[in-house]
């Protein structure tokens, strides 16, 4: 991998899901290939949630990682590249990452990431890391999402070229990957800085449905959230590798 290597972008008119496409075609896709689609008939987010994406208005794409075997590092790479892309498109706009896998502007979600392991012969052969970014959608398009959502068009009051965003994202992902290969800790430090909820009071619901409230103290090098909370008058810490996080929106 060199800075001169051109990213591979495969553009589809329609597919059920770009994540599914990458999982099914991993063997023939080059490492770091980006598969995009103007329309996904079965786009989804984490926990099986539906992702609203009118044809041609949003960015729907999945990166193919053939040399990674865990979702955290793939998500760290894509999250950092996504931040670099939106900061390039809208300089000065205060985007941030909301652990574990969302891009936010103020109180509203602008993008989400979904990582899925690709299994071959009972082993993880790679990671399909999908990104859904609201680009040219209107408030009406996002009204049935079920949470506060925003698009780049709504922030900037202008439309954006989705194909250009794909090229920019692929460019930044390649740069992040080169940084990762040279210094994983340097990329982690950059990704950590984008996680704006560190230090804030939050609530998190774990995979078993148990709710915890406390302070988001830090993120471990393995991507786990460290939560400090009070129990029976004592301060305790617990690490979470997944969970649904909510925050008192008046503090943002």
Steps between C-alpha positions, in 0.01 A plus 500: 500500500648832388372856481502471119267198490163599359203388713271244337138620490226275364180692430172308483166639392312281748562214740332357806786609726859603427607307811342186357670564164843528664443188711400301192784633279781533755725250322513694174499853644832676568583610853344840583263484205195722545167373368231767467138489388256770397224297662489221757180298512590351839728756661538455873674633804619349824264258680311444175360851488376628165706774338300751294674581171300646208662409164802714414469745789727342760836330512465123541826310492707222651876464532662160458771424757681179414788539747296581810313252717326727751228757458649758735808575291292510181255735672782717633642534149163579344392735778821701472474511119136608524589784736777613263255494210223706662754744644635548148150553359382728781801659673431625848174308547521319837443138398595233754498124547248349743630169632483235373422572134313822420586839352311787660443872449374669815212277619433319173642194328657559160652157431536151637747216456425128493781245512449133419753219503539292185530130578690255281560139612389586852745788540475877458648579159430874505268780605223670304464849648197686373446875520168675453530879479200731465605730217216666307199379699241749622331514843199326342716207389636460852175547687437126544849402613394477865774729633632848435686489168665756274654511152788701356248690287301600808816628670645690203177590316642369172532169317811285479638267233470149641759357258752761613433405862572135415834594343590725794411231751707238314794743488485571872454133585817416308690772689365375833597144411857604422514679837359189667766277345775736617360583845179346628526714815517823299179416315334394826593835660348687206182288510472543878509880467193485277300321773338807655302315768810414704461673835123540474221343700330234291271200519586173329287190445708187463434194285285346778278808522642623831524877536798671663546871568828670569793689348661392173857499633699380202539256211747214533745416218268207422211742439312427822317781675599547865199607707535628856182464702385498860371186669409482869692818566818376330648603166554212262624465143377265231609449141251461215589374152153579368180667613246769427618833639280798580603833646327792664460706185499826694872448560589486128 
